[in-house]
Amino acid sequence: MRMDLESLVAEELSQPVDPRVAALAEAIAGRHGTASRAVLFYGSCLRERRLEGLMLDFYLIVSDYRAAYPRRWLAVANRLLPPNVFPFEKDGLAAKYAVLSESDFRREIGKRARSISVWARFAQPSRLAWVKDKETADWVSEVIEDAAPTLFQYTLPMVASDKDMSTLEIWRTGFSLTYKAELRAERLDRSGSIIDSDLERYERFGLAALGRIADLTGVGPNGEVALIASPDRMRRWWRKTQRRGKLLTLARLAKASATFAGGIDYLAWKINRHAGTAVTIKPWQRRWPILGALTLLPRLLVRGAVR
């Protein structure tokens, strides 16, 4: 029997995390005081038991940016080009966390989003590692329910009309499209390996996402759901989104040089880990990280380490 999306998301978010992850999440929330609403744990580290030597990924949801920061320029930067990203360490574990306000989180996980980053990430598994109260937990779960349907609605027009594509293949197509909308250091097959790591999960969530879309748009005579745009229009949209997404990634990396000490070293570490390269950072690149990243990028693109 197909479970509804509301139950699936709520169940997944509520799964327990490693106590060290919970402690990290609580400390991150404490860093931003009463503005903190929820801390979400996501990414490849969800599947890891040994956390030492890894970079854990979190999203911090705050009430508003002015309340979250003692310095106004950080609030302005977060509002103009969300999210802000910060490093964090506790008890021998390293992490980075992105900050979004409640209103930006709501917008970026649906069809009004300015980029694909948030709904693409939260269509994947995540855990509610810290939350202010049950009311906020329920709200976060409700928002994340829109992530998988958004991914599917933007992906379905890109599916060949003469091909009976399975739910898992829709996921693969969707993640392949979203990965091309960011600068990535992962292997070309990385988007598919995400699904292979938990086929049952993606099958269940995919069916539930299609059910949610059908409830919203109705179904055709053969049980098909309505498309949000024609295939030609959607192809143009994806080309534009992918070009814009890579530029947004560069802009966010540049902004992170002001908030993320050692950010260029982290960038090199991530590229080496995922692409199997041996990128080394020179002293002058640490001194001027924006210029260093810009000079590093063309060589990485030519070598295929970043796409």
C-alpha positions in Angstrom: 0.0 0.0 0.0 1.4 3.4 -1.0 2.1 5.7 2.0 1.2 9.4 1.7 4.0 11.9 1.3 3.1 13.6 4.6 3.7 10.4 6.6 6.9 9.4 4.7 8.6 12.8 5.2 7.6 13.1 8.9 8.9 9.5 9.6 12.2 10.2 7.8 12.8 13.5 9.5 12.1 12.0 13.0 14.6 9.1 12.7 17.3 9.4 15.4 20.8 10.7 14.6 24.2 9.9 16.2 24.4 11.7 19.6 27.4 13.5 18.3 25.4 14.8 15.4 22.6 15.9 17.7 25.2 17.7 19.9 26.7 19.5 16.9 23.2 20.6 15.8 22.3 21.9 19.2 25.6 23.9 19.4 25.0 25.4 15.9 21.5 26.5 17.0 23.0 28.0 20.2 25.4 30.0 18.1 22.4 32.0 16.7 20.4 32.3 19.9 16.6 32.8 19.9 16.5 33.2 16.1 17.2 29.4 15.7 14.2 27.3 14.7 15.5 24.0 13.3 18.7 22.3 12.3 18.5 19.7 9.5 21.2 17.1 8.9 21.6 16.0 5.3 24.1 14.7 2.7 26.4 11.7 2.3 27.4 11.6 6.0 23.8 10.4 6.8 25.0 7.0 5.6 28.3 7.0 7.5 29.0 5.5 10.9 32.5 6.8 11.2 32.3 10.6 11.2 35.9 11.5 12.0 37.6 13.1 9.1 34.4 14.0 7.3 32.6 17.3 6.8 29.1 17.0 8.1 26.4 19.1 6.4 23.6 21.0 8.1 21.0 23.6 7.3 20.0 26.0 10.1 16.5 27.6 9.7 16.2 30.9 11.5 13.2 33.2 12.2 14.8 36.1 10.3 18.3 37.2 9.4 18.5 40.4 11.5 17.8 38.4 14.6 20.3 35.7 13.7 23.4 37.9 13.4 25.2 40.4 15.6 26.6 42.1 12.4 24.2 43.6 9.9 26.3 42.9 6.8 25.9 39.2 7.4 22.1 39.6 7.5 22.2 41.6 4.3 24.4 39.1 2.5 22.2 36.2 3.6 19.1 38.0 2.3 20.6 39.1 -1.1 22.4 35.8 -1.9 21.1 33.0 0.4 22.4 31.0 2.1 25.3 32.1 4.2 27.7 29.1 4.9 29.8 28.8 8.0 32.3 26.2 9.3 31.8 24.6 12.7 33.7 22.2 14.9 32.8 20.4 18.1 34.3 17.3 19.9 36.6 16.5 17.1 34.0 16.6 14.3 34.0 19.2 11.5 30.8 20.6 9.9 29.6 23.3 7.7 26.1 24.8 7.9 24.0 26.9 5.6 21.6 29.5 7.0 18.1 30.2 5.6 15.2 32.2 7.1 11.8 30.5 7.4 10.4 32.5 4.6 13.4 31.7 2.3 13.2 28.1 3.2 9.6 28.0 2.2 10.2 29.7 -1.1 13.3 27.8 -2.1 11.8 24.4 -1.6 8.9 25.0 -4.1 8.3 26.3 -7.6 9.0 29.9 -6.6 12.6 29.0 -5.8 15.4 31.2 -7.3 17.6 28.2 -7.8 17.3 24.4 -7.6 19.7 23.9 -4.7 17.3 23.6 -1.8 14.5 21.5 -3.3 17.0 19.2 -4.9 18.8 18.6 -1.6 15.6 18.0 0.4 14.1 15.6 -2.1 16.9 13.5 -0.7 17.0 12.1 2.9 17.5 14.4 5.8 17.0 14.4 9.6 15.7 16.9 12.0 18.7 17.0 14.3 17.5 19.8 16.5 14.2 21.7 16.6 12.8 24.5 18.8 9.4 22.8 19.4 6.8 20.5 18.0 5.0 23.2 16.1 8.2 24.1 14.3 8.9 20.4 13.6 5.5 20.0 12.0 6.1 23.1 9.9 9.5 21.9 8.7 8.0 18.6 7.7 5.1 20.3 5.8 7.6 22.5 3.9 9.8 19.6 2.9 6.8 17.7 1.5 7.0 20.0 -1.5 10.6 19.0 -2.4 10.1 15.7 -4.2 7.0 16.8 -6.1 8.8 19.9 -7.3 11.7 17.8 -8.6 9.3 15.5 -10.3 7.2 18.3 -11.9 10.4 19.8 -13.4 11.7 16.4 -14.5 8.6 14.8 -16.1 8.5 17.0 -19.2 12.1 15.9 -19.9 11.1 12.2 -20.0 10.9 10.8 -23.5 7.2 10.6 -24.4 7.7 7.2 -26.1 9.4 5.7 -23.1 7.6 4.1 -20.1 10.0 5.4 -17.5 10.0 3.9 -14.0 9.8 6.0 -10.8 13.5 5.3 -10.2 14.4 6.5 -13.7 12.5 9.7 -13.1 14.7 10.2 -10.0 17.8 9.5 -12.0 16.9 12.0 -14.7 15.9 14.6 -12.1 19.2 14.4 -10.2 21.2 14.3 -13.4 19.6 17.6 -14.4 20.0 19.2 -11.0 23.7 18.2 -10.8 24.4 20.0 -14.0 23.0 23.2 -12.5 25.8 23.5 -10.0 29.6 23.2 -10.2 30.3 19.7 -9.0 33.4 17.8 -8.1 31.7 14.4 -8.0 31.9 11.7 -10.6 29.5 11.7 -13.5 27.6 8.8 -12.0 27.3 10.4 -8.6 23.6 11.4 -9.1 22.7 7.8 -9.9 24.6 6.4 -6.9 22.5 8.5 -4.5 19.4 6.5 -5.6 21.3 3.2 -5.7 22.1 3.7 -2.0 18.4 3.3 -1.0 16.3 2.1 -3.9 13.3 1.3 -1.7 13.3 4.8 -0.2 13.3 6.4 -3.6 10.6 4.1 -5.0 8.3 4.9 -2.0 8.9 8.6 -2.1 8.6 8.7 -5.9 5.2 7.0 -5.9 4.1 9.4 -3.1 5.3 12.4 -5.1 3.4 11.3 -8.2 0.3 10.8 -6.0 0.7 14.3 -4.6 1.0 15.8 -8.1 -2.1 13.8 -9.2 -4.0 15.2 -6.3 -3.1 18.7 -7.3 -3.5 18.5 -11.1 -5.7 15.5 -11.7 -4.9 12.6 -14.1 -5.4 12.0 -17.8 -7.3 9.1 -19.4 -4.3 6.8 -19.1 -3.5 7.8 -15.5 -0.8 10.3 -16.5 -0.3 13.5 -14.5 -0.4 16.9 -16.0 2.9 18.5 -17.1 3.8 22.0 -15.9 5.2 22.9 -19.3 5.8 21.5 -22.7 9.0 19.5 -23.3 10.5 22.2 -25.5 9.8 24.9 -23.0 11.1 22.8 -20.2 14.3 22.0 -22.1 14.9 25.8 -22.5 14.2 26.3 -18.8 16.8 23.7 -17.8 19.5 25.1 -20.1 18.9 28.6 -18.6 18.8 27.2 -15.1 22.0 25.2 -15.5 23.9 28.2 -16.8 22.6 30.4 -14.0 23.2 27.8 -11.4 26.9 27.5 -12.2 27.2 31.3 -11.9 25.3 31.2 -8.6 27.7 28.6 -7.3 30.7 30.9 -8.2 29.0 33.9 -6.5 28.3 31.8 -3.3 31.9 30.6 -3.2 33.1 34.2 -3.4 30.8 35.2 -0.6 31.9 32.2 1.5 35.4 33.5 1.5 34.2 36.2 3.9 32.4 33.8 6.2 34.3 30.5 5.8 37.9 30.6 7.1 39.9 28.1 5.2 37.2 27.8 2.6 39.6 27.3 -0.3 41.3 24.4 1.6 37.9 22.8 2.1 37.1 23.3 -1.6 40.4 21.5 -2.5 39.7 18.7 0.0 36.2 18.1 -1.4 37.4 18.1 -5.0 40.2 15.6 -4.1 37.8 13.4 -2.2 35.1 13.2 -4.9 37.2 13.5 -8.1 40.3 11.5 -7.1 42.6 14.5 -7.9 45.6 15.9 -6.0 44.8 19.6 -5.9 47.1 21.6 -3.6 46.6 25.2 -2.5 49.4 27.6 -2.6 50.1 30.2 0.1 49.1 33.1 -2.1 45.7 31.5 -2.8 45.0 31.2 0.9 45.8 34.9 1.3 43.5 35.9 -1.6 40.9 33.1 -1.6 38.6 34.7 -4.2 41.4 35.2 -6.7 42.8 31.9 -5.8 39.5 30.1 -6.5 39.0 31.9 -9.8 42.5 31.0 -11.0 42.0 27.4 -9.8 38.7 26.9 -11.5 39.7 27.0 -15.2 42.3 24.2 -14.7 39.8 22.1 -12.8 37.3 22.5 -15.6 39.8 21.5 -18.3 40.9 18.4 -16.3 37.3 17.5 -15.7 37.6 17.6 -11.9 34.8 20.1 -11.7 31.8 20.1 -14.1 
